[in-house]
């Protein structure tokens, strides 16, 4: 979705000490939560993708170990 997605209100509960400290430092709670959630969701999506594709990844690695890369004879480094 990204930054162009429509904003929606959400009710949250947060520890009072954290809220006071964040307000004292002018931390934008909505922005901070969005950024952190995006990072968490991206990491979870990556892990899910890796699990779902592990068999194909392993097969590709075995193929390369046995036959090498198609470009092996072309590389000059």
VEXGU-877165 format. One line per 5 residues: number of its first residue (from 1); for each residue x, y, z of N, C-alpha, C. Coordinates in steps of 0.05 Angstrom, whole numbers, always signed. Atoms other than C-alpha are relative to their C-alpha. Layout:
BEGIN
NUM> X Y Z X Y Z X Y Z | ...
// end
This chain:
BEGIN
1> +16 -24 +0 +0 +0 +0 +17 +25 +0 | -18 -22 +0 +53 +50 +19 -12 +26 +12 | +7 -25 -12 +47 +123 +37 -25 +12 -12 | +24 -12 +12 -11 +137 -10 -26 -13 +9 | +23 +13 -10 -58 +90 +26 -16 +18 +19
6> +17 -16 -16 -117 +121 +61 +5 -4 +30 | -5 +2 -29 -106 +136 +135 -26 -7 +14 | +24 +7 -16 -154 +106 +186 +7 +4 +29 | -5 -3 -29 -162 +122 +259 +2 -27 +14 | -3 +24 -15 -142 +69 +309 +2 +7 +30
11> -2 -4 -29 -151 +64 +384 +22 -18 +11 | -23 +15 -11 -87 +42 +420 +2 +6 +30 | -7 -3 -28 -65 +32 +491 +30 -1 +2 | -29 -1 -2 +6 +51 +509 +7 +7 +29 | -9 -6 -27 +45 +54 +573 +4 +31 +3
16> -1 -29 -5 +41 +124 +604 +28 +11 -1 | -27 -10 -1 +115 +131 +615 +12 +3 -28 | -10 -2 +27 +130 +117 +542 -14 +23 -15 | +15 -22 +13 +76 +165 +518 +11 +27 +9 | -12 -25 -9 +104 +221 +562 +27 +6 -12
21> -27 -4 +11 +175 +210 +538 -1 +6 -29 | +2 -5 +29 +154 +208 +465 -11 +28 -5 | +11 -27 +3 +113 +271 +472 +21 +21 +6 | -21 -19 -8 +171 +306 +507 +21 +3 -22 | -20 -1 +22 +215 +290 +447 -13 +5 -27
26> +15 -6 +25 +162 +308 +395 +1 -22 -20 | +0 +23 +18 +160 +238 +367 -29 -3 -11 | +26 +4 +13 +103 +229 +317 -7 -29 +3 | +7 +28 -6 +70 +166 +344 -12 -14 -24 | +13 +13 +24 +28 +152 +281 +22 -7 -20
31> -21 +5 +20 +89 +158 +235 +18 -23 +10 | -18 +20 -11 +132 +117 +282 -13 -28 -1 | +14 +26 +1 +80 +61 +287 -2 -10 -29 | +2 +8 +28 +69 +60 +212 +27 -11 -10 | -26 +9 +9 +144 +55 +198 +8 -26 +12
36> -8 +24 -13 +155 +1 +249 -17 -24 -10 | +18 +21 +10 +94 -39 +226 +8 -8 -28 | -10 +7 +27 +119 -35 +154 +24 -18 +1 | -24 +17 -3 +186 -63 +176 -6 -28 +9 | +8 +26 -11 +154 -119 +216 -14 -17 -22
41> +15 +15 +21 +106 -138 +159 +18 -8 -23 | -19 +6 +22 +162 -135 +107 +17 -25 +8 | -16 +22 -10 +204 -182 +150 -16 -26 +0 | +17 +24 -1 +146 -230 +160 -6 -10 -29 | +5 +8 +28 +130 -229 +85 +24 -14 -12
46> -24 +12 +10 +202 -245 +70 +3 -29 +10 | -2 +27 -12 +203 -304 +118 -21 -19 -12 | +21 +17 +12 +137 -330 +90 +8 -8 -28 | -9 +6 +27 +164 -325 +19 +22 -20 +0 | -22 +19 -1 +228 -361 +38 -10 -28 +7
51> +10 +27 -7 +189 -418 +71 -16 -12 -23 | +16 +10 +23 +141 -424 +12 +17 -8 -24 | -17 +5 +24 +198 -425 -38 +26 -15 +7 | -24 +13 -8 +250 -464 +1 +7 -24 -17 | -5 +24 +17 +242 -527 -41 +12 +9 -27
56> -11 -10 +26 +254 -488 -106 +28 +12 +3 | -26 -11 -5 +313 -451 -76 +20 -22 +3 | -19 +23 -3 +345 -517 -54 +5 -14 -26 | -4 +13 +26 +333 -547 -123 +18 +16 -18 | -17 -18 +17 +365 -487 -157 +29 -2 +10
61> -27 +2 -11 +425 -492 -110 +13 -26 -8 | -11 +26 +8 +434 -566 -125 +7 +0 -30 | -5 -2 +29 +428 -553 -200 +26 +15 -5 | -24 -16 +4 +482 -499 -196 +25 -15 +10 | -23 +15 -10 +527 -543 -154 +9 -21 -20
66> -6 +22 +19 +523 -599 -205 +9 +11 -27 | -4 -9 +27 +523 -559 -270 +14 +27 -2 | -12 -27 +1 +550 -490 -251 -20 +20 -11 | +16 -21 +11 +522 -424 -275 +3 +1 -30 | -1 -2 +30 +506 -412 -349 +22 +19 -8
71> -20 -20 +8 +555 -354 -348 +29 -7 +9 | -26 +7 -11 +614 -392 -317 +22 +4 -21 | -21 -2 +21 +653 -393 -383 +3 +28 -11 | +0 -27 +11 +638 -320 -398 +13 +20 +18 | -10 -20 -20 +663 -286 -335 +30 +4 -4
76> -28 -7 +2 +729 -249 -339 +13 +7 +26 | -11 -8 -26 +739 -239 -265 +2 -24 +18
// end
